């Protein structure tokens, strides 16, 4: 009886696949180890800031790591004259939900560098908004928007704190300004729908909510990550779905209110 030859080439393919898989998962750790070794050989604040920025860059998911970013930015903070160090530390604290630490860090950033790091006012506005100091948040956004008046994300965040402060007319003015430059923006349309709804302009609110829902359906994960820089890129898909659910639910709520208003007119 003839013996069937073993397909040894299959073992070679399997071995290559296994080695490749191990390399894919081991490579980031190897890169981080080399990075750390290089830093220890030349522990400059500039190098630390460079590495910290790499680990906070959502456009490079393979390097994104908040803990490593924080480590290197803290190393960089040994040179307080380096711009944006405490700004970035504040962003990380904010992303971790440590709002008191974030506020202290961004206040230190502004005290050290003032208006030379204008984005710091944007970050402080966001932090103040989350801790519920809406008036302070609005002032920070106004300071930032004087230098970057067409930034849709800043405009929308400004509208968000105005809505929280029940300044609905001001919020509407802000989003209408943003929509001049970003007519298909889901976030702006959603904020506009909320402002109009709170002002009792239900029919107009419904149209804005429909526009928001339609625009949200077209938002990609890349666009979401650009809208929320610093957030883990691995949650971009969840973020897109959350936006779509939020705009849909807002539209449904306003639709019901519109139908009730129509019944009351009969």
C-alpha positions in Angstrom: 0.0 0.0 0.0 1.5 3.3 -1.0 2.1 5.9 1.7 0.5 9.3 1.0 3.1 12.0 1.2 2.4 14.6 3.9 1.8 18.1 2.5 4.7 19.7 4.2 4.2 22.9 2.4 1.0 23.3 4.5 3.0 23.2 7.7 5.2 26.0 6.3 2.2 28.1 5.5 0.7 27.6 8.9 4.0 28.5 10.5 4.3 31.7 8.5 0.7 32.7 9.5 1.4 32.0 13.2 4.7 34.0 13.0 2.9 36.8 11.2 0.1 37.0 13.7 2.6 37.1 16.6 4.5 39.9 14.8 1.3 42.0 14.3 0.5 41.9 18.0 4.1 42.1 19.3 5.2 44.9 16.9 3.5 47.8 18.8 5.1 46.6 22.1 8.5 46.5 20.4 8.1 50.0 19.0 7.1 51.3 22.4 10.1 49.6 24.0 12.4 51.2 21.5 10.7 54.5 22.0 11.2 54.3 25.7 14.8 53.3 25.4 15.5 56.2 23.0 13.8 58.6 25.5 15.9 57.3 28.4 19.1 57.8 26.3 18.0 61.4 25.5 15.4 62.5 28.0 14.6 65.9 26.6 11.3 67.7 27.1 11.0 68.1 23.3 11.3 64.4 22.7 8.8 63.6 25.5 6.3 66.0 23.9 6.8 64.4 20.5 6.1 61.0 21.9 3.2 62.2 24.0 1.6 63.7 20.8 2.1 60.4 19.0 0.2 58.5 21.6 -2.7 61.1 21.7 -3.1 61.1 17.9 -6.4 59.4 17.0 -5.4 59.3 13.4 -2.8 56.6 14.3 -4.8 54.0 16.2 -1.8 51.7 16.5 0.0 54.2 18.6 -2.9 55.7 20.5 -2.6 55.2 24.3 -3.7 57.7 26.9 -1.5 56.4 29.7 1.7 56.6 27.6 0.7 60.0 26.3 0.2 61.2 29.9 3.5 59.8 31.0 5.5 61.6 28.2 3.6 64.9 28.7 4.4 64.8 32.4 8.0 64.3 31.4 7.8 67.2 29.1 6.3 69.4 31.8 9.8 69.6 33.3 10.2 72.4 30.9 7.3 74.8 31.7 8.2 77.1 28.8 7.3 74.4 26.3 4.0 75.5 24.7 0.9 73.3 25.1 2.3 70.8 27.7 -0.4 71.5 30.3 -3.0 72.0 27.6 -2.4 68.4 26.5 -2.4 67.1 30.1 -5.7 68.9 30.6 -7.1 67.2 27.5 -6.1 63.8 28.9 -7.5 64.5 32.3 -10.8 65.6 30.7 -10.9 62.4 28.6 -10.4 60.4 31.8 -13.3 62.3 33.5 -10.9 64.0 36.0 -12.5 67.4 35.6 -10.9 69.2 38.6 -7.4 68.1 37.5 -8.2 69.1 34.0 -9.4 72.6 35.1 -6.3 73.1 37.2 -4.0 72.1 34.3 -5.7 74.3 31.7 -5.7 77.3 34.1 -2.0 76.8 34.6 -1.5 76.6 30.8 -3.4 79.9 30.3 -1.5 81.6 33.2 1.8 80.5 31.6 1.1 81.2 28.0 -2.0 83.3 27.8 -3.5 84.0 24.4 -0.4 82.5 22.6 -2.1 79.1 22.9 -5.6 80.1 21.9 -6.9 76.5 21.8 -6.6 76.4 25.5 -9.6 78.7 25.8 -11.6 76.1 23.8 -10.5 73.3 26.1 -11.3 75.3 29.2 -14.7 76.1 27.7 -15.4 72.4 27.3 -14.2 71.6 30.8 -16.3 74.4 32.3 -19.3 73.2 30.4 -19.0 69.7 31.8 -18.6 70.9 35.4 -21.7 73.1 34.9 -20.2 76.6 34.9 -22.0 77.6 31.7 -21.4 81.3 31.9 -17.6 80.8 32.2 -17.7 78.2 29.4 -19.5 80.7 27.1 -16.9 83.4 27.8 -14.1 81.0 27.0 -15.7 79.9 23.7 -16.3 83.6 22.8 -12.6 84.3 23.4 -11.6 81.3 21.2 -14.1 82.1 18.4 -12.8 85.7 18.0 -9.7 84.1 16.5 -11.4 81.1 14.7 -14.9 82.2 13.9 -15.7 79.4 11.4 -14.7 76.4 13.5 -18.0 74.4 13.5 -17.0 72.3 16.5 -16.3 75.3 18.6 -19.5 77.0 17.4 -21.5 73.9 18.3 -19.9 73.5 21.7 -20.6 77.2 22.3 -24.3 76.6 21.4 -24.3 73.6 23.7 -23.4 75.7 26.8 -25.8 78.5 25.7 -28.6 75.9 25.5 -27.6 74.6 29.0 -27.7 78.2 30.2 -31.2 78.5 28.6 -29.9 81.3 26.3 -31.9 79.8 23.4 -31.9 82.8 21.1 -28.1 83.2 21.4 -27.7 79.5 20.7 -29.8 79.8 17.6 -27.7 82.8 16.4 -24.5 80.8 16.9 -25.6 77.7 15.0 -27.1 79.7 12.2 -23.7 81.3 11.8 -22.0 77.9 11.7 -24.5 76.6 9.1 -23.5 79.4 6.7 -20.1 77.6 6.4 -21.2 74.0 7.2 -24.7 73.6 5.7 -24.7 69.8 6.0 -23.3 69.5 9.5 -25.3 67.0 11.6 -24.2 68.4 15.0 -25.2 72.0 14.1 -28.6 71.0 12.7 -29.3 69.0 15.9 -28.4 72.0 18.1 -30.5 74.2 15.9 -33.5 71.8 16.3 -33.1 71.9 20.1 -32.9 75.7 20.2 -36.0 76.1 18.0 -37.9 73.6 20.0 -37.1 75.4 23.3 -38.3 78.6 21.6 -41.6 77.0 20.8 -41.0 77.1 17.0 -42.0 73.4 16.6 -42.4 73.2 12.8 -39.0 74.8 12.1 -37.5 72.6 14.8 -38.8 69.5 13.1 -37.3 70.5 9.8 -34.0 71.1 11.5 -34.2 67.7 13.3 -34.9 65.9 10.0 -31.9 67.6 8.5 -29.8 66.6 11.4 -30.9 62.9 11.2 -30.3 62.8 7.4 -26.8 64.3 7.8 -25.9 62.0 10.7 -26.7 59.0 8.6 -23.8 60.1 6.3 -21.2 60.7 9.1 -18.2 58.4 8.8 -15.9 57.1 11.6 -13.1 59.3 10.3 -15.3 62.4 10.5 -16.4 61.5 14.0 -12.7 61.1 15.1 -12.0 64.5 13.6 -14.9 66.0 15.5 -13.6 64.4 18.8 -9.8 64.6 18.5 -8.0 62.7 21.3 -10.8 60.2 21.8 -9.9 56.5 21.3 -10.3 55.8 17.6 -11.5 52.3 18.4 -14.8 53.8 19.8 -15.4 55.9 16.6 -18.0 53.4 15.4 -19.9 53.6 18.7 -19.7 57.4 18.5 -21.2 57.5 15.0 -24.0 55.2 16.1 -24.6 57.3 19.2 -24.9 60.4 17.1 -27.3 58.8 14.8 -29.5 57.5 17.7 -29.4 61.0 19.3 -30.5 62.8 16.2 -33.2 60.2 15.5 -34.6 60.4 19.0 -34.5 64.2 19.0 -36.5 64.1 15.7 -39.0 61.6 17.1 -39.5 63.8 20.2 -40.1 66.9 18.1 -42.3 65.0 15.7 -44.6 64.0 18.6 -44.7 67.6 19.9 -45.5 68.8 16.4 -48.4 66.3 16.1 -49.8 67.3 19.4 -49.6 71.0 18.4 -51.5 70.1 15.2 -54.2 68.4 17.1 -54.6 71.4 19.4 -55.2 73.6 16.3 -58.1 71.5 15.1 
